[in-house]
Amino acid sequence: KIVQKIVQKIVQKNLQKILQKSSMQKEWTCQLRSLLKNPLNDEFIVTDVTKKQMRIYCFNSSAATQLKFSTPLLLKQLSSLESFSQIEKLYIKVGPEM
């Protein structure tokens, strides 16, 4: 029973971390999408943000290319948002839609 309780607590803690990360990803993505126009803003998700970098997962190479060309302007725009004010680098990855 003790082992079962320990395992249950670990699973619950990990599930909370996953749900929190998912919620943060949605919020980051919404904030970045607010800076872009359709249809580009439906072609990616933000997967991670650290103090100085943002990781973006694009669903196709066209969106990735557009984001890469927009990087200087995006970094400037992101600096005006409190939660992204220290972002210095965007990492852009391409893959199938999740």
C-alpha positions in Angstrom: 0.0 0.0 0.0 2.8 2.4 0.8 4.4 1.8 -2.6 1.1 2.2 -4.3 0.6 5.6 -2.6 4.1 6.7 -3.6 3.5 5.7 -7.2 0.1 7.4 -7.2 1.7 10.7 -5.9 4.5 10.5 -8.5 2.0 9.9 -11.3 -0.3 12.8 -10.0 2.7 15.2 -9.8 3.9 14.3 -13.3 0.4 14.7 -14.7 0.1 18.1 -13.1 3.4 19.1 -14.7 2.2 17.9 -18.1 -1.1 19.8 -17.8 0.6 22.9 -16.7 3.1 22.8 -19.6 0.2 22.2 -22.0 -1.6 25.2 -20.7 1.6 27.4 -20.9 2.1 26.2 -24.5 -1.4 27.3 -25.4 -0.9 30.7 -23.8 2.5 31.3 -25.5 1.0 30.2 -28.9 -1.9 32.6 -28.5 0.4 35.5 -27.6 2.7 34.9 -30.6 -0.3 34.4 -33.0 -1.6 37.7 -31.9 1.4 39.3 -33.6 0.9 37.5 -36.9 -1.7 37.5 -39.7 -3.7 34.6 -41.1 -3.0 32.0 -42.4 0.4 31.9 -40.9 -0.9 32.2 -37.3 -2.6 28.8 -37.6 0.5 27.0 -38.8 2.6 26.6 -35.6 2.6 26.1 -31.9 5.1 27.4 -29.4 6.5 24.4 -27.6 8.9 26.0 -25.1 10.0 29.3 -23.7 13.1 29.9 -21.6 14.4 33.2 -20.4 16.1 34.1 -23.7 14.7 31.7 -26.3 11.4 30.5 -27.8 11.0 27.2 -29.6 8.4 27.1 -32.3 7.1 24.0 -34.1 5.8 24.7 -37.6 3.4 22.3 -39.4 5.0 23.0 -42.8 8.1 24.4 -44.3 6.3 27.4 -45.8 5.3 28.6 -42.4 8.8 28.0 -41.0 10.3 30.0 -43.8 7.9 32.9 -43.3 8.7 32.9 -39.5 12.4 32.8 -40.1 12.2 35.8 -42.4 10.0 37.5 -39.8 12.4 36.8 -36.9 13.9 40.3 -36.6 10.5 42.0 -36.5 9.0 39.3 -34.2 11.9 39.6 -31.7 11.2 43.4 -31.6 7.5 42.8 -31.2 8.0 40.1 -28.5 10.2 42.5 -26.5 7.2 44.7 -26.0 5.3 41.8 -24.3 6.1 41.4 -20.7 6.3 37.6 -20.7 8.6 37.6 -23.7 10.6 40.8 -23.1 14.0 38.9 -22.8 13.6 36.6 -25.8 16.7 36.9 -28.0 16.4 33.8 -30.2 13.7 31.9 -32.0 14.3 28.2 -32.7 12.0 27.0 -35.5 11.4 23.3 -36.3 9.3 21.8 -39.0 7.2 18.6 -38.8 3.7 17.2 -39.3 0.7 18.7 -37.6 0.4 17.5 -34.0 
